[in-house]
Amino acid sequence: MKVKSRDAFATSVAATHDGSIDLDKPIFTLSVASEILEVHPRTLMMYEHLSMISPKRTVTNRRRYSRRDVMKLQAIQTLTREHHVNLAGVRYILALLKRLQNAGVDAPEALKSVDVTQLEL
């Protein structure tokens, strides 16, 4: 069931590439974001503590994740799970991929699966 929800989310994220939906609107709670990403909520809190992600906060200090936050977390997961990169390496690789994209240079073939077009680093 979780795989279906993740696939459905990936489809909705792909639909947002046209810009019609605000990627920065904080809509996902911690529990929903962790369910979408299939990680423990504490993992997301650790990423926040390490300044890898910055969810918005409600007036009652609850975390809210945007679609852009979830996309960045998916990129982090791809690098850590598929490429076995540690979190320091993830920061470095994401920054380099964004610089390559801004310069109009294609990413290396091994990192084509990491999409940084919509990410803000």
C-alpha positions as CSV (number, residue, x, y, z in Angstrom):
1,M,0.0,0.0,0.0
2,K,2.8,2.4,0.8
3,V,4.4,1.8,-2.6
4,K,1.1,2.9,-4.3
5,S,0.9,6.1,-2.2
6,R,4.5,6.9,-3.1
7,D,3.9,6.3,-6.8
8,A,0.8,8.4,-6.6
9,F,2.8,11.2,-5.0
10,A,5.6,10.9,-7.6
11,T,2.9,11.3,-10.3
12,S,1.5,14.4,-8.6
13,V,5.0,15.8,-8.3
14,A,5.6,15.2,-12.0
15,A,2.4,17.1,-12.7
16,T,3.7,20.1,-10.7
17,H,6.7,20.7,-13.1
18,D,4.4,22.9,-15.2
19,G,4.4,25.5,-12.4
20,S,0.7,25.6,-11.8
21,I,0.9,24.3,-8.3
22,D,3.0,26.1,-5.7
23,L,5.9,23.8,-4.8
24,D,6.7,25.9,-1.6
25,K,3.2,25.7,0.0
26,P,3.8,23.8,3.3
27,I,1.1,21.1,3.2
28,F,2.5,17.8,4.6
29,T,2.8,17.1,8.3
30,L,5.8,15.2,9.7
31,S,3.9,12.0,9.8
32,V,2.5,12.3,6.2
33,A,6.0,13.2,4.8
34,S,7.6,10.3,6.6
35,E,4.9,8.0,5.2
36,I,5.3,9.3,1.7
37,L,9.1,8.8,2.0
38,E,8.8,5.5,3.9
39,V,11.2,6.7,6.7
40,H,10.8,7.1,10.4
41,P,9.8,10.6,11.4
42,R,12.9,10.9,13.5
43,T,15.0,10.6,10.3
44,L,13.3,13.8,9.0
45,M,14.0,15.5,12.3
46,M,17.6,14.5,12.0
47,Y,17.8,16.0,8.5
48,E,16.4,19.2,9.8
49,H,18.9,19.2,12.7
50,L,21.7,18.8,10.2
51,S,20.3,21.7,8.2
52,M,19.7,19.6,5.1
53,I,16.0,20.5,5.0
54,S,14.1,23.4,6.6
55,P,10.3,22.7,6.9
56,K,8.1,25.6,7.7
57,R,6.5,25.9,11.1
58,T,2.9,26.6,12.0
59,V,2.0,29.1,14.7
60,T,1.9,26.1,17.1
61,N,5.4,25.2,16.0
62,R,4.4,22.1,14.0
63,R,6.5,21.1,11.0
64,R,5.0,21.4,7.6
65,Y,6.8,20.1,4.5
66,S,6.3,21.5,1.0
67,R,6.4,19.5,-2.2
68,R,9.8,20.9,-2.9
69,D,11.0,19.7,0.6
70,V,9.7,16.2,-0.2
71,M,11.5,16.3,-3.6
72,K,14.7,17.2,-1.9
73,L,14.3,14.4,0.6
74,Q,13.7,12.0,-2.3
75,A,17.0,13.2,-3.9
76,I,18.7,12.6,-0.5
77,Q,17.2,9.1,-0.3
78,T,18.4,8.3,-3.8
79,L,21.9,9.3,-3.1
80,T,22.1,7.5,0.3
81,R,20.2,4.4,-0.7
82,E,21.2,3.7,-4.3
83,H,24.6,5.3,-4.4
84,H,25.7,4.7,-0.7
85,V,26.8,8.3,-0.2
86,N,27.0,9.7,3.4
87,L,25.1,12.9,4.3
88,A,28.2,15.1,3.9
89,G,28.6,13.7,0.4
90,V,24.9,14.3,-0.3
91,R,25.3,18.0,0.4
92,Y,28.3,18.2,-1.8
93,I,26.8,16.2,-4.7
94,L,23.5,18.1,-4.7
95,A,25.3,21.4,-4.7
96,L,27.5,20.3,-7.6
97,L,24.5,18.9,-9.6
98,K,22.8,22.3,-9.1
99,R,25.8,24.1,-10.3
100,L,26.1,21.9,-13.4
101,Q,22.5,22.4,-14.2
102,N,22.8,26.2,-13.8
103,A,25.8,26.1,-16.2
104,G,23.9,24.0,-18.7
105,V,26.1,21.0,-18.4
106,D,24.6,17.5,-18.2
107,A,25.0,15.5,-15.0
108,P,27.2,12.4,-15.0
109,E,25.4,9.3,-16.3
110,A,25.4,7.6,-12.8
111,L,23.6,10.6,-11.3
112,K,20.9,11.1,-14.0
113,S,18.3,9.7,-11.6
114,V,18.8,12.6,-9.2
115,D,16.6,15.5,-10.3
116,V,17.7,18.9,-9.0
117,T,15.8,21.1,-11.4
118,Q,13.1,22.1,-8.9
119,L,15.3,22.1,-5.8
120,E,16.6,25.1,-3.9
121,L,19.9,24.5,-2.2
